[in-house]
C-alpha cells in the first residue's frame, strides 16, 4: 500500500520524538496502533460484506436458472401426451401449408447446365533424329567412317 522503507520510518520516529517528546510518545504510539487496528477491522468487515453481496447475487442467478429448469422439466413430466400431440400436429400442419413445386423436365435441367469449355488443339512437331554414335568396335578398327565390314583381330584368315 505505502512504499515506506526503514530509513523513512527512522526519520518519522526521530521527528515524532522531537515534536511529541519522550514522555507522551508511548501514549501516541498506543493510540496510533489502536486506530490502525480499527481501520483494518473496518476494511475486513467491508470486504466480507462485499463478498457476501457477490455470493448472494451469484446464488440468486443460480436460483433463477434452477427455477427455469424446474419449470421446463415439470411441464414435460406433467403433460407428456399433450406435448407429443402438439409436436405431431405441428409436423402435419407444416407440410400442408407449403405448396408443392412443379417438377422440372429433363430438357429444362439440361438447358440450365452450361456446356464444358472445349480445349484448344495442340501443335506438336516431332523432334529431329540425332545421328547415332559409333560403337567401340568400330572406333578401334577405324571402320566407323567406311563401308567396309569390321574384321576381328587375331585371326589369321
C-alpha positions in Angstrom: 0.0 0.0 0.0 2.6 2.6 1.1 6.1 2.2 0.0 7.9 3.3 3.1 11.4 2.0 3.8 13.3 1.7 7.0 15.1 4.9 6.5 11.8 6.8 6.2 10.4 5.1 9.3 13.5 6.1 11.3 13.2 9.7 10.1 9.5 9.8 11.1 10.4 8.3 14.6 13.1 10.9 15.2 10.7 13.8 14.2 7.9 12.3 16.4 10.4 12.0 19.3 11.4 15.6 18.9 7.9 17.1 18.3 5.9 14.9 20.8 8.5 14.4 23.4 9.7 11.2 25.1 7.0 11.5 27.9 3.9 11.4 25.5 5.4 9.2 22.7 4.2 5.8 24.2 0.6 7.1 24.6 0.6 8.5 21.0 2.0 5.2 19.6 -0.6 3.2 21.5 -3.4 5.4 20.2 -2.0 5.1 16.7 -1.9 1.3 16.9 -5.5 1.1 18.1 -6.6 3.4 15.2 -4.8 1.2 12.7 -6.4 -1.9 14.2 -9.9 -0.2 13.9 -9.1 0.8 10.3 -8.0 -2.8 9.5 -11.2 -4.3 11.1 -13.4 -1.9 9.1 -11.6 -2.8 5.9 -12.0 -6.6 6.7 -15.7 -6.0 7.5 -16.3 -4.1 4.2 -14.5 -6.8 2.3 -16.6 -9.5 4.0 -19.9 -7.7 3.2 -18.8 -7.2 -0.4 -18.0 -10.9 -0.7 -21.4 -11.8 0.9 -23.2 -9.5 -1.6 -21.4 -11.1 -4.5 -22.2 -14.6 -3.2 -25.9 -13.6 -2.8 -26.0 -12.2 -6.3 -24.5 -15.4 -7.7 -26.9 -17.6 -5.7 -29.8 -15.5 -7.0 -28.7 -16.1 -10.5 -28.3 -19.8 -9.9 -31.7 -20.0 -8.2 -33.3 -18.3 -11.3 -31.7 -20.8 -13.6 -32.7 -23.7 -11.3 -36.3 -22.5 -11.2 -36.4 -22.1 -15.0 -35.1 -25.7 -15.5 -37.6 -27.0 -12.9 -40.5 -25.3 -14.7 -39.5 -26.8 -18.1 -39.0 -30.3 -16.6 -42.2 -30.0 -14.7 -44.1 -29.1 -17.9 -42.6 -32.1 -19.7 -43.3 -34.5 -16.9 -46.9 -33.5 -16.1 -48.1 -33.5 -19.7 -46.0 -35.7 -22.0 -49.0 -36.8 -24.0 -50.0 -33.2 -24.7 -46.5 -32.3 -25.8 -46.3 -35.3 -28.2 -49.8 -34.4 -29.6 -48.7 -30.8 -30.2 -45.5 -32.0 -32.0 -47.4 -34.3 -34.2 -50.0 -31.6 -35.1 -47.2 -29.1 -35.9 -45.4 -31.6 -38.2 -48.7 -32.4 -40.0 -49.6 -28.7 -40.5 -46.2 -27.5 -41.6 -46.0 -29.6 -44.9 -49.7 -28.8 -45.7 -49.0 -25.1 -45.7 -46.3 -25.3 -48.3 -47.4 -25.7 -51.9 -45.6 -28.4 -53.9 -43.3 -27.1 -56.6 -43.7 -28.4 -60.2 -41.2 -31.0 -61.3 -38.7 -29.8 -63.9 -38.4 -31.8 -67.1 -35.1 -33.2 -68.4 -34.9 -30.6 -71.2 -35.2 -27.8 -68.6 -32.5 -29.3 -66.5 -30.2 -29.8 -69.5 -30.8 -26.2 -70.6 -29.6 -24.9 -67.2 -26.3 -26.9 -67.2 -23.6 -25.0 -69.0 -21.5 -26.8 -71.7 -17.9 -27.6 -70.7 -15.3 -25.5 -72.5 -13.6 -27.1 -75.5 -9.8 -27.5 -75.3 -7.7 -25.9 -78.0 -5.8 -28.4 -80.3 -2.1 -28.7 -79.6 0.6 -28.3 -82.3 3.2 -30.9 -81.6 6.0 -31.3 -84.1 8.2 -34.4 -84.0 11.7 -34.0 -82.6 14.6 -34.2 -85.0 16.5 -37.5 -85.0 20.1 -37.3 -83.7 22.9 -39.1 -85.5 24.0 -42.4 -83.9 27.3 -42.6 -82.2 29.9 -45.2 -83.4 30.3 -48.3 -81.3 33.6 -49.1 -79.5 34.5 -51.9 -82.0 34.1 -49.5 -85.0 36.3 -46.9 -83.4 39.1 -49.4 -82.6 39.4 -50.6 -86.2 38.7 -47.2 -87.8 35.7 -48.6 -89.8 33.3 -46.1 -88.5 33.7 -43.8 -91.5 34.0 -46.5 -94.2 31.6 -49.0 -95.6 33.9 -52.0 -95.0 32.9 -54.7 -92.6 34.6 -54.9 -89.3 37.2 -57.6 -89.0 38.3 -59.2 -85.8 41.9 -59.0 -85.0 43.9 -62.1 -84.1 42.5 -64.4 -86.7 44.9 -65.4 -89.4 42.4 -65.6 -92.2 
